[in-house]
Each structure stands twice: as structure tokens, then as C-alpha cells.
Amino acid sequence: MGIKVAKFGGSSVSDAIQLAKVKEIVEYDPDRRYIVVSAPGKRFSEDNKVTDLLYLCKAHIDHNVPYDQIFQVIYDRFVAIEYNLHIDVNLQQEFEVINQNLKAGASEDYIASRGEYLSAMITAAYLGYDFVDAAGLIQFDERGKFLNEETDKALGQELLKHEKAVIPGFYGTYPDGRTKTFSRGGSDITGSLVASAVKADVYENWTDVSGFLMADPRIVKDAKPISSISYKELRELSYMGASVLHEDAVYPVRAVGIPINIRNTNEPKDPGTTITAEATPKEDTIIAGIAGHKDFTVIGIYKSMMNDDSGFVRRLLGILDSYDVPLEHMPSGIDTISIVVSDKYLNGKLDDIVEEIQRTLQPETIDIFKKMALIATVGKGMAKRLGVSAKLFTALFEAGVNIRMIDQGSSEMNIIIGVENKDFETAIEAIYRVFVEN
């Protein structure tokens, strides 16, 4: 008998109906011995995620606004699941403890984590599995840095004691026991860590889509599914906006060679997408997928003899660092360099950054290009293949899209282009048509 770790996302545990599907999936394969769950997600488009409601409770407390109504909504949501599943996990007592901690000034991370905590308790009772809290097992240091080796050891030792268990995702603890969460979507990371710790044969990530698609279906209708993809290709697509799986969930399983299988709770017979160390592209497949983001700003800098200034790039990046603005891309020439930054990090800092660049580096010109979008065309089949760039650029030319920036990775596995926001959808559709449909 092997071991499978199955993580179920918010849509999969949103209510009793969805949890019945989860139970059927788990019981179908006895190798699914360790289950990781998110907090209940939306049941319909106008619904609220439980985590959002918990964050809202904290916001009300911070602004001295009554939060009782919101707290009652959360309580009723969990009680309805408990009632409809015909189980008893003493939710009233759990909520009394949570409410006492809220009134005592509990942290935002603690409050947000209770959705996963309660979801795991309910799921464990429903499946007849042991409940294993992530507190004390998923470990962070005093500064909030994740401790990988310590976590792997603690999880491995604890889960050896349980033949079958349900573990809440999304959170762990500081050394003093305070709750620390991952970024949103972090239950994917927990699932990956559990898979690594128990040396699973596969890490299944169950969600509401049947794996990855080659392009955003909101842009490309009937976009084809991706049956197999490598970790590296997935990393590129996730970073550029393909959001089925949290990008940081790749590392723990990649290090030990555990494949990831993205599956659909609502369509369990679909094979989904398998992610492995070295996915072999089909002979007729050039790209794995296309993904991108809008709303970037490009700062173009020209300085004569820039290549002779050995500290130029270091000082430029130091300016960004001093304003806490991460770099996205940095295409360059002999006397020119462009830095691409996301607008969400600028927050009114652009003028100050430009002024600092002018004062510190004294370039001859600085040009600002706003409302830019980045699009990544990714695939191992692109490497060392003649005509890929020409095909891509011709497709964009024929679609009337002006390319404002080009950046290709050294592995030749991706080509990133910058276009204006208004051309974003047109560009993705043009690239998809030429590489996939043709």
C-alpha cells in the first residue's frame, strides 16, 4: 500500500454536499491516508469565503465596531455543515474559545487560521480520521521565517503515529506558540509539506477545475487542458498568473521528487494535470501554456558607457530595495536598462524612485511606461527549436499588437513580452491560436 496526500481547497469543503464528494473520493482509494483542508470557500458566486469573514471580524475589532453579527454568520455556517453531516464536534465550545481569544486581542493570523482549524475538525470527524493540528508542527522562527527542516522532522514524527489523519492547512506557529499563517492560498503549501514529510507517492491537490489549462478560459474559450507539465514550467506559469496552485507549493515536493496531481472534486474521473520533475513534451507540442498579468510600470534608463560602470546595476537595485519595491524583470542593452515593477508595490512611490535614480545614477534620460502587461509563453518544447520567436512575433504583428519589451530566460523555456494593458487579451489569444490551434 502506498501513501497519497490529498489537499482539498475551499470550494471542495464549502458545505455538506461538497464534503460528501470529498468522502467518496477519499474512500475510493485507501492510499489517501493524509488529508489537508482549507477553510470553507464560496458556495455560490455571491457568497463569502469563511476566511474573508474572519478577517472582517478582526477589522471590526480593530476599529471598535461590533463584530457579533459576522461571528454569528461564521458560526451558523459551520453548524449547518455539522448538522447536515450528522456529526458532533462540539462546535459551540470551540467558538466560545475563539470568541474569548478575539476579545483578548488575538492576532489577525490566529483569527484567519480558525477557518482551516474548524474545517479540519469537521472533516476528520466525518471521515473517521484522526485530527492532527498544524500548530507546533508547521514551524516558523521568531521573525516569521519558515523553518523547512524542523517542519519536515516534526510532521514526519507526528504523522507516523497516525495511520490516517486530517491536517488543517494555511498556518503554523512561532516558537512561542503564536499562530503564523502563510500567504493566501497557503493550504497548498501545507499539503506539499505533509507529502514531503510522509514520503508520499503523490500529492493530490483537489480544487474546482480539472487541472491547468493552456490559457485563461476567460480570454481563450475552450482552452485545452495541460495533461503533463514540469515543475519548472509550472513555476513560470504560476508566477505569471496561473492560479490553480500556490507557487510556493512546488518546492517541498520537488526536492524529493513527489509528483503533484491537480484534480477536480466535482469531476473526480478527470485525470487532471500531473506535475513532475521532467515532463516530456509531445513531439507536436511547442508550448505548455500562456499566462500573464496587467498593471506594470517600466522605468527605462539610458546612460552612455553604462557598461563600464561596474556598480550601476547594484546601486539601481539598491534604490528599489530601499523603497521595498521588488523587481519583476530587467531587460538591458549596452547603454540602456529597463526595470519592470508591479504597480501594486509602487503605491505613490514612483516619483520618489525616479528622483533617487536621477540623483544617484545621473542617467541621461529616464522614460516611464505605465499601464503595461507582461505575458509569458512557457514550454520546454521551445528550447533549441528554430522559428519559435518568429512565430510568436508574427502572430502579434498580425493581431495588431505592439511589443514594448522582450525578455527570454537562459533556459529558452520562456519568452516574456511586454504589451500595453489594452492589448493584453488580444495578445494572449493570438499566441494561443498560433501555437495551439495551428
DABEL-V433976 format. One record per residue. N is the residue number from 1. RES is the residue in three letters. SS is DSSP state (hx for helix, st for strand, lp for the rest). OMEGA is omega in whole degrees, 0 to 359 (NA if undefined). BURIAL is # if it has 16 or more other C-alpha atoms within 10 Angstrom, else .. Layout:
BEGIN
n->N res->RES ss->SS omega->OMEGA burial->BURIAL
n->N res->RES ss->SS omega->OMEGA burial->BURIAL
END
This chain:
BEGIN
n->1 res->MET ss->lp omega->178 burial->.
n->2 res->GLY ss->lp omega->179 burial->.
n->3 res->ILE ss->lp omega->172 burial->#
n->4 res->LYS ss->st omega->172 burial->#
n->5 res->VAL ss->st omega->182 burial->#
n->6 res->ALA ss->st omega->176 burial->#
n->7 res->LYS ss->st omega->180 burial->#
n->8 res->PHE ss->st omega->183 burial->#
n->9 res->GLY ss->lp omega->185 burial->#
n->10 res->GLY ss->hx omega->180 burial->#
n->11 res->SER ss->hx omega->181 burial->#
n->12 res->SER ss->hx omega->181 burial->#
n->13 res->VAL ss->hx omega->187 burial->#
n->14 res->SER ss->lp omega->179 burial->#
n->15 res->ASP ss->lp omega->184 burial->#
n->16 res->ALA ss->hx omega->180 burial->#
n->17 res->ILE ss->hx omega->180 burial->.
n->18 res->GLN ss->hx omega->179 burial->#
n->19 res->LEU ss->hx omega->174 burial->#
n->20 res->ALA ss->hx omega->176 burial->#
n->21 res->LYS ss->hx omega->178 burial->#
n->22 res->VAL ss->hx omega->181 burial->#
n->23 res->LYS ss->hx omega->179 burial->.
n->24 res->GLU ss->hx omega->179 burial->.
n->25 res->ILE ss->hx omega->183 burial->#
n->26 res->VAL ss->hx omega->183 burial->#
n->27 res->GLU ss->hx omega->179 burial->.
n->28 res->TYR ss->hx omega->182 burial->.
n->29 res->ASP ss->lp omega->182 burial->.
n->30 res->PRO ss->lp omega->177 burial->.
n->31 res->ASP ss->lp omega->178 burial->#
n->32 res->ARG ss->st omega->190 burial->#
n->33 res->ARG ss->st omega->181 burial->#
n->34 res->TYR ss->st omega->186 burial->#
n->35 res->ILE ss->st omega->176 burial->#
n->36 res->VAL ss->st omega->184 burial->#
n->37 res->VAL ss->st omega->171 burial->#
n->38 res->SER ss->lp omega->170 burial->#
n->39 res->ALA ss->lp omega->179 burial->#
n->40 res->PRO ss->lp omega->180 burial->#
n->41 res->GLY ss->lp omega->181 burial->#
n->42 res->LYS ss->lp omega->175 burial->#
n->43 res->ARG ss->lp omega->178 burial->#
n->44 res->PHE ss->lp omega->191 burial->.
n->45 res->SER ss->lp omega->183 burial->.
n->46 res->GLU ss->lp omega->182 burial->.
n->47 res->ASP ss->lp omega->178 burial->.
n->48 res->ASN ss->lp omega->171 burial->.
n->49 res->LYS ss->lp omega->180 burial->#
n->50 res->VAL ss->hx omega->180 burial->#
n->51 res->THR ss->hx omega->178 burial->#
n->52 res->ASP ss->hx omega->178 burial->.
n->53 res->LEU ss->hx omega->178 burial->#
n->54 res->LEU ss->hx omega->175 burial->#
n->55 res->TYR ss->hx omega->180 burial->#
n->56 res->LEU ss->hx omega->175 burial->#
n->57 res->CYS ss->hx omega->181 burial->#
n->58 res->LYS ss->hx omega->179 burial->#
n->59 res->ALA ss->hx omega->177 burial->.
n->60 res->HIS ss->hx omega->180 burial->.
n->61 res->ILE ss->hx omega->182 burial->#
n->62 res->ASP ss->hx omega->181 burial->.
n->63 res->HIS ss->lp omega->178 burial->.
n->64 res->ASN ss->lp omega->177 burial->.
n->65 res->VAL ss->lp omega->180 burial->.
n->66 res->PRO ss->lp omega->182 burial->.
n->67 res->TYR ss->lp omega->188 burial->.
n->68 res->ASP ss->hx omega->182 burial->.
n->69 res->GLN ss->hx omega->180 burial->.
n->70 res->ILE ss->hx omega->180 burial->.
n->71 res->PHE ss->hx omega->178 burial->#
n->72 res->GLN ss->hx omega->178 burial->.
n->73 res->VAL ss->hx omega->179 burial->.
n->74 res->ILE ss->hx omega->179 burial->#
n->75 res->TYR ss->hx omega->181 burial->#
n->76 res->ASP ss->hx omega->181 burial->.
n->77 res->ARG ss->hx omega->181 burial->.
n->78 res->PHE ss->hx omega->180 burial->#
n->79 res->VAL ss->hx omega->179 burial->#
n->80 res->ALA ss->hx omega->178 burial->.
n->81 res->ILE ss->hx omega->179 burial->#
n->82 res->GLU ss->hx omega->182 burial->#
n->83 res->TYR ss->hx omega->184 burial->.
n->84 res->ASN ss->hx omega->177 burial->.
n->85 res->LEU ss->hx omega->178 burial->#
n->86 res->HIS ss->lp omega->177 burial->.
n->87 res->ILE ss->lp omega->179 burial->.
n->88 res->ASP ss->lp omega->179 burial->.
n->89 res->VAL ss->lp omega->178 burial->.
n->90 res->ASN ss->lp omega->182 burial->.
n->91 res->LEU ss->hx omega->181 burial->#
n->92 res->GLN ss->hx omega->180 burial->.
n->93 res->GLN ss->hx omega->180 burial->.
n->94 res->GLU ss->hx omega->181 burial->.
n->95 res->PHE ss->hx omega->176 burial->#
n->96 res->GLU ss->hx omega->178 burial->.
n->97 res->VAL ss->hx omega->180 burial->.
n->98 res->ILE ss->hx omega->182 burial->#
n->99 res->ASN ss->hx omega->176 burial->.
n->100 res->GLN ss->hx omega->179 burial->.
n->101 res->ASN ss->hx omega->176 burial->.
n->102 res->LEU ss->hx omega->181 burial->#
n->103 res->LYS ss->hx omega->180 burial->.
n->104 res->ALA ss->lp omega->176 burial->.
n->105 res->GLY ss->lp omega->179 burial->.
n->106 res->ALA ss->lp omega->183 burial->#
n->107 res->SER ss->lp omega->177 burial->.
n->108 res->GLU ss->hx omega->180 burial->#
n->109 res->ASP ss->hx omega->178 burial->#
n->110 res->TYR ss->hx omega->183 burial->#
n->111 res->ILE ss->hx omega->182 burial->#
n->112 res->ALA ss->hx omega->184 burial->#
n->113 res->SER ss->hx omega->185 burial->#
n->114 res->ARG ss->hx omega->176 burial->#
n->115 res->GLY ss->hx omega->177 burial->#
n->116 res->GLU ss->hx omega->180 burial->#
n->117 res->TYR ss->hx omega->181 burial->#
n->118 res->LEU ss->hx omega->178 burial->#
n->119 res->SER ss->hx omega->180 burial->#
n->120 res->ALA ss->hx omega->178 burial->#
n->121 res->MET ss->hx omega->180 burial->#
n->122 res->ILE ss->hx omega->182 burial->#
n->123 res->THR ss->hx omega->179 burial->#
n->124 res->ALA ss->hx omega->180 burial->#
n->125 res->ALA ss->hx omega->182 burial->#
n->126 res->TYR ss->hx omega->181 burial->#
n->127 res->LEU ss->hx omega->186 burial->#
n->128 res->GLY ss->lp omega->179 burial->.
n->129 res->TYR ss->lp omega->173 burial->#
n->130 res->ASP ss->st omega->172 burial->#
n->131 res->PHE ss->st omega->178 burial->#
n->132 res->VAL ss->st omega->182 burial->#
n->133 res->ASP ss->lp omega->178 burial->#
n->134 res->ALA ss->lp omega->180 burial->#
n->135 res->ALA ss->lp omega->181 burial->#
n->136 res->GLY ss->lp omega->179 burial->#
n->137 res->LEU ss->lp omega->172 burial->#
n->138 res->ILE ss->lp omega->194 burial->#
n->139 res->GLN ss->st omega->175 burial->#
n->140 res->PHE ss->st omega->175 burial->#
n->141 res->ASP ss->lp omega->185 burial->.
n->142 res->GLU ss->lp omega->181 burial->.
n->143 res->ARG ss->lp omega->180 burial->.
n->144 res->GLY ss->lp omega->178 burial->.
n->145 res->LYS ss->lp omega->182 burial->.
n->146 res->PHE ss->st omega->181 burial->#
n->147 res->LEU ss->lp omega->188 burial->.
n->148 res->ASN ss->hx omega->184 burial->.
n->149 res->GLU ss->hx omega->180 burial->.
n->150 res->GLU ss->hx omega->179 burial->.
n->151 res->THR ss->hx omega->181 burial->#
n->152 res->ASP ss->hx omega->180 burial->#
n->153 res->LYS ss->hx omega->182 burial->.
n->154 res->ALA ss->hx omega->179 burial->.
n->155 res->LEU ss->hx omega->182 burial->#
n->156 res->GLY ss->hx omega->181 burial->#
n->157 res->GLN ss->hx omega->183 burial->.
n->158 res->GLU ss->hx omega->185 burial->.
n->159 res->LEU ss->hx omega->173 burial->#
n->160 res->LEU ss->lp omega->181 burial->.
n->161 res->LYS ss->lp omega->186 burial->.
n->162 res->HIS ss->lp omega->178 burial->.
n->163 res->GLU ss->lp omega->179 burial->.
n->164 res->LYS ss->lp omega->183 burial->#
n->165 res->ALA ss->st omega->172 burial->#
n->166 res->VAL ss->st omega->183 burial->#
n->167 res->ILE ss->st omega->176 burial->#
n->168 res->PRO ss->st omega->178 burial->#
n->169 res->GLY ss->lp omega->166 burial->#
n->170 res->PHE ss->lp omega->188 burial->#
n->171 res->TYR ss->st omega->172 burial->#
n->172 res->GLY ss->st omega->182 burial->#
n->173 res->THR ss->st omega->168 burial->#
n->174 res->TYR ss->lp omega->178 burial->#
n->175 res->PRO ss->lp omega->181 burial->.
n->176 res->ASP ss->lp omega->176 burial->.
n->177 res->GLY ss->lp omega->177 burial->.
n->178 res->ARG ss->lp omega->183 burial->#
n->179 res->THR ss->st omega->175 burial->#
n->180 res->LYS ss->st omega->180 burial->#
n->181 res->THR ss->st omega->167 burial->#
n->182 res->PHE ss->lp omega->173 burial->#
n->183 res->SER ss->lp omega->182 burial->.
n->184 res->ARG ss->lp omega->186 burial->.
n->185 res->GLY ss->lp omega->187 burial->#
n->186 res->GLY ss->lp omega->175 burial->#
n->187 res->SER ss->hx omega->174 burial->#
n->188 res->ASP ss->hx omega->180 burial->#
n->189 res->ILE ss->hx omega->179 burial->#
n->190 res->THR ss->hx omega->179 burial->#
n->191 res->GLY ss->hx omega->179 burial->#
n->192 res->SER ss->hx omega->179 burial->#
n->193 res->LEU ss->hx omega->178 burial->#
n->194 res->VAL ss->hx omega->179 burial->#
n->195 res->ALA ss->hx omega->179 burial->#
n->196 res->SER ss->hx omega->185 burial->#
n->197 res->ALA ss->hx omega->182 burial->#
n->198 res->VAL ss->lp omega->180 burial->#
n->199 res->LYS ss->lp omega->183 burial->#
n->200 res->ALA ss->lp omega->175 burial->#
n->201 res->ASP ss->lp omega->179 burial->#
n->202 res->VAL ss->st omega->174 burial->#
n->203 res->TYR ss->st omega->180 burial->#
n->204 res->GLU ss->st omega->178 burial->#
n->205 res->ASN ss->st omega->185 burial->#
n->206 res->TRP ss->st omega->183 burial->#
n->207 res->THR ss->st omega->182 burial->#
n->208 res->ASP ss->lp omega->175 burial->#
n->209 res->VAL ss->lp omega->183 burial->#
n->210 res->SER ss->lp omega->178 burial->#
n->211 res->GLY ss->lp omega->180 burial->#
n->212 res->PHE ss->lp omega->170 burial->#
n->213 res->LEU ss->st omega->184 burial->#
n->214 res->MET ss->lp omega->176 burial->#
n->215 res->ALA ss->lp omega->179 burial->#
n->216 res->ASP ss->lp omega->182 burial->#
n->217 res->PRO ss->lp omega->175 burial->.
n->218 res->ARG ss->lp omega->179 burial->.
n->219 res->ILE ss->lp omega->181 burial->.
n->220 res->VAL ss->lp omega->179 burial->#
n->221 res->LYS ss->lp omega->179 burial->.
n->222 res->ASP ss->lp omega->176 burial->.
n->223 res->ALA ss->lp omega->185 burial->#
n->224 res->LYS ss->lp omega->177 burial->#
n->225 res->PRO ss->st omega->175 burial->#
n->226 res->ILE ss->lp omega->183 burial->#
n->227 res->SER ss->lp omega->182 burial->#
n->228 res->SER ss->st omega->182 burial->#
n->229 res->ILE ss->st omega->179 burial->#
n->230 res->SER ss->st omega->176 burial->#
n->231 res->TYR ss->hx omega->183 burial->#
n->232 res->LYS ss->hx omega->179 burial->#
n->233 res->GLU ss->hx omega->179 burial->#
n->234 res->LEU ss->hx omega->180 burial->#
n->235 res->ARG ss->hx omega->180 burial->#
n->236 res->GLU ss->hx omega->182 burial->#
n->237 res->LEU ss->hx omega->180 burial->#
n->238 res->SER ss->hx omega->181 burial->#
n->239 res->TYR ss->hx omega->183 burial->#
n->240 res->MET ss->lp omega->170 burial->#
n->241 res->GLY ss->lp omega->176 burial->#
n->242 res->ALA ss->lp omega->198 burial->#
n->243 res->SER ss->lp omega->179 burial->.
n->244 res->VAL ss->lp omega->184 burial->#
n->245 res->LEU ss->lp omega->177 burial->#
n->246 res->HIS ss->lp omega->186 burial->#
n->247 res->GLU ss->hx omega->182 burial->#
n->248 res->ASP ss->hx omega->180 burial->#
n->249 res->ALA ss->hx omega->183 burial->#
n->250 res->VAL ss->hx omega->192 burial->#
n->251 res->TYR ss->hx omega->184 burial->#
n->252 res->PRO ss->hx omega->181 burial->#
n->253 res->VAL ss->hx omega->178 burial->#
n->254 res->ARG ss->hx omega->183 burial->#
n->255 res->ALA ss->hx omega->182 burial->.
n->256 res->VAL ss->hx omega->173 burial->.
n->257 res->GLY ss->lp omega->178 burial->#
n->258 res->ILE ss->lp omega->178 burial->#
n->259 res->PRO ss->st omega->176 burial->#
n->260 res->ILE ss->st omega->177 burial->#
n->261 res->ASN ss->st omega->178 burial->#
n->262 res->ILE ss->st omega->185 burial->#
n->263 res->ARG ss->st omega->182 burial->#
n->264 res->ASN ss->st omega->180 burial->#
n->265 res->THR ss->lp omega->182 burial->#
n->266 res->ASN ss->lp omega->178 burial->#
n->267 res->GLU ss->lp omega->189 burial->.
n->268 res->PRO ss->lp omega->179 burial->.
n->269 res->LYS ss->lp omega->177 burial->.
n->270 res->ASP ss->lp omega->182 burial->.
n->271 res->PRO ss->lp omega->178 burial->.
n->272 res->GLY ss->lp omega->181 burial->#
n->273 res->THR ss->st omega->177 burial->#
n->274 res->THR ss->st omega->182 burial->#
n->275 res->ILE ss->st omega->182 burial->#
n->276 res->THR ss->st omega->182 burial->#
n->277 res->ALA ss->lp omega->183 burial->#
n->278 res->GLU ss->lp omega->176 burial->.
n->279 res->ALA ss->lp omega->182 burial->#
n->280 res->THR ss->lp omega->180 burial->.
n->281 res->PRO ss->lp omega->174 burial->#
n->282 res->LYS ss->lp omega->184 burial->.
n->283 res->GLU ss->lp omega->182 burial->.
n->284 res->ASP ss->lp omega->182 burial->.
n->285 res->THR ss->lp omega->180 burial->.
n->286 res->ILE ss->lp omega->184 burial->#
n->287 res->ILE ss->lp omega->175 burial->#
n->288 res->ALA ss->lp omega->181 burial->#
n->289 res->GLY ss->st omega->181 burial->#
n->290 res->ILE ss->st omega->178 burial->#
n->291 res->ALA ss->st omega->180 burial->#
n->292 res->GLY ss->st omega->180 burial->#
n->293 res->HIS ss->st omega->170 burial->#
n->294 res->LYS ss->st omega->169 burial->#
n->295 res->ASP ss->st omega->171 burial->.
n->296 res->PHE ss->st omega->172 burial->#
n->297 res->THR ss->st omega->179 burial->#
n->298 res->VAL ss->st omega->176 burial->#
n->299 res->ILE ss->st omega->181 burial->#
n->300 res->GLY ss->st omega->186 burial->#
n->301 res->ILE ss->st omega->175 burial->#
n->302 res->TYR ss->st omega->175 burial->#
n->303 res->LYS ss->lp omega->180 burial->#
n->304 res->SER ss->lp omega->179 burial->.
n->305 res->MET ss->lp omega->179 burial->.
n->306 res->MET ss->hx omega->183 burial->#
n->307 res->ASN ss->hx omega->179 burial->.
n->308 res->ASP ss->hx omega->181 burial->.
n->309 res->ASP ss->lp omega->188 burial->.
n->310 res->SER ss->lp omega->182 burial->.
n->311 res->GLY ss->lp omega->187 burial->.
n->312 res->PHE ss->hx omega->184 burial->.
n->313 res->VAL ss->hx omega->179 burial->.
n->314 res->ARG ss->hx omega->180 burial->.
n->315 res->ARG ss->hx omega->179 burial->.
n->316 res->LEU ss->hx omega->179 burial->#
n->317 res->LEU ss->hx omega->176 burial->.
n->318 res->GLY ss->hx omega->177 burial->.
n->319 res->ILE ss->hx omega->178 burial->#
n->320 res->LEU ss->hx omega->181 burial->#
n->321 res->ASP ss->hx omega->181 burial->.
n->322 res->SER ss->hx omega->177 burial->.
n->323 res->TYR ss->lp omega->178 burial->.
n->324 res->ASP ss->lp omega->178 burial->.
n->325 res->VAL ss->lp omega->180 burial->#
n->326 res->PRO ss->lp omega->179 burial->.
n->327 res->LEU ss->lp omega->176 burial->.
n->328 res->GLU ss->lp omega->180 burial->.
n->329 res->HIS ss->st omega->183 burial->.
n->330 res->MET ss->lp omega->175 burial->.
n->331 res->PRO ss->lp omega->184 burial->.
n->332 res->SER ss->st omega->173 burial->.
n->333 res->GLY ss->lp omega->181 burial->.
n->334 res->ILE ss->lp omega->183 burial->.
n->335 res->ASP ss->lp omega->183 burial->.
n->336 res->THR ss->st omega->174 burial->#
n->337 res->ILE ss->st omega->178 burial->#
n->338 res->SER ss->st omega->174 burial->#
n->339 res->ILE ss->st omega->182 burial->#
n->340 res->VAL ss->st omega->180 burial->#
n->341 res->VAL ss->st omega->179 burial->#
n->342 res->SER ss->st omega->181 burial->#
n->343 res->ASP ss->hx omega->183 burial->#
n->344 res->LYS ss->hx omega->179 burial->.
n->345 res->TYR ss->hx omega->184 burial->.
n->346 res->LEU ss->hx omega->174 burial->#
n->347 res->ASN ss->lp omega->177 burial->.
n->348 res->GLY ss->lp omega->183 burial->.
n->349 res->LYS ss->lp omega->190 burial->.
n->350 res->LEU ss->hx omega->183 burial->#
n->351 res->ASP ss->hx omega->179 burial->.
n->352 res->ASP ss->hx omega->180 burial->.
n->353 res->ILE ss->hx omega->180 burial->#
n->354 res->VAL ss->hx omega->179 burial->#
n->355 res->GLU ss->hx omega->179 burial->.
n->356 res->GLU ss->hx omega->177 burial->.
n->357 res->ILE ss->hx omega->181 burial->#
n->358 res->GLN ss->hx omega->183 burial->.
n->359 res->ARG ss->hx omega->186 burial->.
n->360 res->THR ss->hx omega->188 burial->.
n->361 res->LEU ss->hx omega->178 burial->#
n->362 res->GLN ss->lp omega->176 burial->.
n->363 res->PRO ss->lp omega->179 burial->#
n->364 res->GLU ss->lp omega->176 burial->.
n->365 res->THR ss->st omega->171 burial->.
n->366 res->ILE ss->st omega->179 burial->#
n->367 res->ASP ss->st omega->181 burial->.
n->368 res->ILE ss->st omega->177 burial->.
n->369 res->PHE ss->st omega->182 burial->.
n->370 res->LYS ss->st omega->178 burial->.
n->371 res->LYS ss->st omega->179 burial->.
n->372 res->MET ss->st omega->176 burial->#
n->373 res->ALA ss->st omega->176 burial->#
n->374 res->LEU ss->st omega->179 burial->#
n->375 res->ILE ss->st omega->178 burial->#
n->376 res->ALA ss->st omega->171 burial->#
n->377 res->THR ss->st omega->193 burial->#
n->378 res->VAL ss->st omega->174 burial->#
n->379 res->GLY ss->lp omega->177 burial->#
n->380 res->LYS ss->hx omega->179 burial->#
n->381 res->GLY ss->hx omega->179 burial->#
n->382 res->MET ss->hx omega->187 burial->#
n->383 res->ALA ss->lp omega->175 burial->#
n->384 res->LYS ss->lp omega->178 burial->.
n->385 res->ARG ss->lp omega->182 burial->.
n->386 res->LEU ss->lp omega->170 burial->.
n->387 res->GLY ss->lp omega->182 burial->.
n->388 res->VAL ss->hx omega->180 burial->#
n->389 res->SER ss->hx omega->181 burial->.
n->390 res->ALA ss->hx omega->180 burial->.
n->391 res->LYS ss->hx omega->181 burial->.
n->392 res->LEU ss->hx omega->184 burial->#
n->393 res->PHE ss->hx omega->177 burial->#
n->394 res->THR ss->hx omega->179 burial->#
n->395 res->ALA ss->hx omega->180 burial->#
n->396 res->LEU ss->hx omega->177 burial->#
n->397 res->PHE ss->hx omega->181 burial->.
n->398 res->GLU ss->hx omega->177 burial->.
n->399 res->ALA ss->lp omega->179 burial->.
n->400 res->GLY ss->lp omega->181 burial->.
n->401 res->VAL ss->lp omega->178 burial->#
n->402 res->ASN ss->lp omega->179 burial->.
n->403 res->ILE ss->lp omega->183 burial->.
n->404 res->ARG ss->lp omega->182 burial->.
n->405 res->MET ss->st omega->177 burial->#
n->406 res->ILE ss->st omega->179 burial->.
n->407 res->ASP ss->st omega->180 burial->.
n->408 res->GLN ss->st omega->179 burial->.
n->409 res->GLY ss->lp omega->183 burial->.
n->410 res->SER ss->lp omega->179 burial->.
n->411 res->SER ss->lp omega->184 burial->.
n->412 res->GLU ss->lp omega->181 burial->.
n->413 res->MET ss->lp omega->180 burial->#
n->414 res->ASN ss->st omega->170 burial->#
n->415 res->ILE ss->st omega->180 burial->#
n->416 res->ILE ss->st omega->178 burial->#
n->417 res->ILE ss->st omega->173 burial->#
n->418 res->GLY ss->st omega->177 burial->#
n->419 res->VAL ss->st omega->176 burial->#
n->420 res->GLU ss->st omega->180 burial->#
n->421 res->ASN ss->hx omega->185 burial->#
n->422 res->LYS ss->hx omega->181 burial->.
n->423 res->ASP ss->hx omega->188 burial->#
n->424 res->PHE ss->hx omega->183 burial->#
n->425 res->GLU ss->hx omega->180 burial->#
n->426 res->THR ss->hx omega->181 burial->#
n->427 res->ALA ss->hx omega->180 burial->#
n->428 res->ILE ss->hx omega->180 burial->#
n->429 res->GLU ss->hx omega->180 burial->#
n->430 res->ALA ss->hx omega->179 burial->#
n->431 res->ILE ss->hx omega->179 burial->#
n->432 res->TYR ss->hx omega->183 burial->#
n->433 res->ARG ss->hx omega->186 burial->.
n->434 res->VAL ss->hx omega->183 burial->.
n->435 res->PHE ss->hx omega->186 burial->#
n->436 res->VAL ss->hx omega->186 burial->#
n->437 res->GLU ss->hx omega->181 burial->.
n->438 res->ASN ss->lp omega->NA burial->.
END
